[in-house]
């Protein structure tokens, strides 16, 4: 169902009993299974089929039921190549701010500095909330360095210098440092980050290259449209 939800995206209206079916899946009792089989899935399946098999469908569809596709076990993420060149540095930061503002599990987002200001590696700040049934609620302070670089990769020196600049930052402590780029990372940078995290170095460093951002935005077509990132 999560895969179907990704395909539908955020701009497509869900079938009438979609929320009922997701609730029944969550609880998972025998009565819930009966309701899914008798009421939820028939309604959802009918609505999905209407979208897939329109009278003006331009592409021939060779399957009669989604179960045929599921049985084939297709693999691979659903991603969309985005036109990063259509936006500037400030719009790239605004895009990331939109992501952390609208995503569940993140709270108190802040846009800290002017674009290209000497910000000591801080562009955005947010609190990541982790729910654990045994330990309770954990909150981690996250800072995000935004690099809208479409023609070059983020190097080892840029990653390590950003991490070292954190000694200049005031409390509270930063738990996670994210470097988000519309480009990629060099091999040396990737190796350094993997070793740093593997040795338990603080803060933990996360790399968000273009492929990761495209994966995130694939489930948010409305955001792609808002920022005009659709490649034509």
Secondary structure, 3 states (H helix, E strand, C coil): CHHHHHHHCCCCCCCCCHHHHHHHHHHCCHHHHHHHHHHHHHHHHHHHHHHHCCCCCCCCCCCCCHHHHHHCCCCCCCCCCECHHHCCHHHHHHHHHHHHHHCCCEEEEEECCCCCCCCCCCCEEEEEEEEECCCEEEEEEEEEEEECCCCCCECHHHHHHHHHHHHHCCCCCCCEEEEEECCCECHHHHHHHHHHHHCCCCCEEEEECHHHHHHHHHCCHHHHHHCCCECC
